[in-house]
Amino acid sequence: MEGPPRDETNEALAAFGIAPDAMPKAEKPLVEVWPEHEAALRLFLAMQTQWRVGMGGPVGLDYGVLTLVAESIGIKPKDVRKNFADLQGIEREALAWMSEQHKTK
């Protein structure tokens, strides 16, 4: 018989001497992700260290490693193709945000 599911968050808190009930509980997720966009978001987050950078800053993601990164997080090649346009949309918005941050400095 298996016990209750392992709670990694509580284990991590305990490692630092923090009681689980000391942490505030979120009433709802900070951001809601629709199920049909979850794979694209997971892929974008996994690609966060794969930015191509030019003289003016980030210019886009390195698609050369996209399939390898996708496979490492359990996304099948056919699902990469299916979610590529969504990934590019997230990438465009991230680039716009980074550009805006650069201008305000």
C-alpha distance (Angstrom), angle and dihedral (degrees) to the residues before:
residue distance angle dihedral
M1 . . .
E2 3.78 . .
G3 3.78 121.6 .
P4 3.80 126.4 -134.2
P5 3.81 117.1 -54.4
R6 3.78 114.6 -80.8
D7 3.81 112.2 -98.9
E8 3.80 105.6 -147.0
T9 3.80 93.1 179.7
N10 3.79 92.9 57.8
E11 3.80 90.5 44.7
A12 3.81 90.8 52.9
L13 3.81 91.4 47.8
A14 3.80 91.0 49.2
A15 3.81 90.2 51.9
F16 3.81 87.6 62.1
G17 3.80 93.8 42.2
I18 3.81 94.6 -107.1
A19 3.79 118.8 140.7
P20 3.84 112.0 -129.6
D21 3.80 91.8 -128.4
A22 3.84 89.9 57.2
M23 3.79 90.6 72.1
P24 3.80 118.1 86.6
K25 3.79 114.9 -116.8
A26 3.79 119.2 -128.3
E27 3.78 112.0 -127.1
K28 3.79 91.9 -149.3
P29 3.81 136.7 -4.4
L30 3.79 115.1 -74.9
V31 3.79 90.3 -128.7
E32 3.76 128.0 21.7
V33 3.79 114.9 -141.0
W34 3.77 117.5 -163.8
P35 3.82 112.1 -128.6
E36 3.81 92.3 -118.6
H37 3.84 89.7 59.6
E38 3.80 98.3 42.7
A39 3.83 96.2 93.3
A40 3.82 92.7 49.9
L41 3.80 91.4 49.7
R42 3.81 92.8 46.8
L43 3.79 89.0 50.2
F44 3.81 92.9 48.1
L45 3.80 91.5 50.1
A46 3.80 91.1 48.5
M47 3.82 89.5 51.1
Q48 3.80 93.5 53.5
T49 3.82 92.5 112.6
Q50 3.81 93.4 48.6
W51 3.81 101.8 77.9
R52 3.79 118.7 140.3
V53 3.80 107.8 -136.8
G54 3.80 128.4 -159.5
M55 3.79 133.3 -179.5
G56 3.81 91.0 -73.7
G57 3.80 96.3 45.5
P58 3.82 133.4 -96.2
V59 3.80 115.5 6.5
G60 3.80 101.5 176.3
L61 3.77 146.5 -53.1
D62 3.80 122.4 -61.3
Y63 3.81 101.2 -111.3
G64 3.80 90.5 -173.3
V65 3.81 89.7 82.5
L66 3.81 96.8 36.3
T67 3.81 96.8 103.9
L68 3.80 92.8 45.6
V69 3.81 92.2 49.8
A70 3.81 91.1 45.5
E71 3.79 92.5 51.6
S72 3.81 90.8 48.1
I73 3.82 89.8 60.3
G74 3.79 95.1 41.7
I75 3.81 100.8 -99.2
K76 3.81 113.0 139.7
P77 3.83 120.3 -132.8
K78 3.82 91.8 -113.1
D79 3.82 88.5 55.3
V80 3.81 91.1 50.0
R81 3.81 89.1 57.4
K82 3.79 90.9 45.9
N83 3.84 92.4 51.9
F84 3.81 99.7 36.8
A85 3.81 96.1 101.8
D86 3.81 90.7 50.8
L87 3.81 90.3 48.6
Q88 3.79 89.9 52.3
G89 3.80 90.5 49.6
I90 3.81 90.7 54.3
E91 3.81 89.2 45.6
R92 3.84 91.9 52.3
E93 3.79 91.8 50.7
A94 3.82 91.5 46.8
L95 3.81 90.6 50.8
A96 3.81 91.0 49.0
W97 3.80 90.6 49.5
M98 3.83 92.7 47.8
S99 3.80 90.5 48.3
E100 3.80 90.8 51.4
Q101 3.82 91.0 48.8
H102 3.81 89.7 51.7
K103 3.82 91.8 51.9
T104 3.82 93.2 52.8
K105 3.81 93.4 56.3
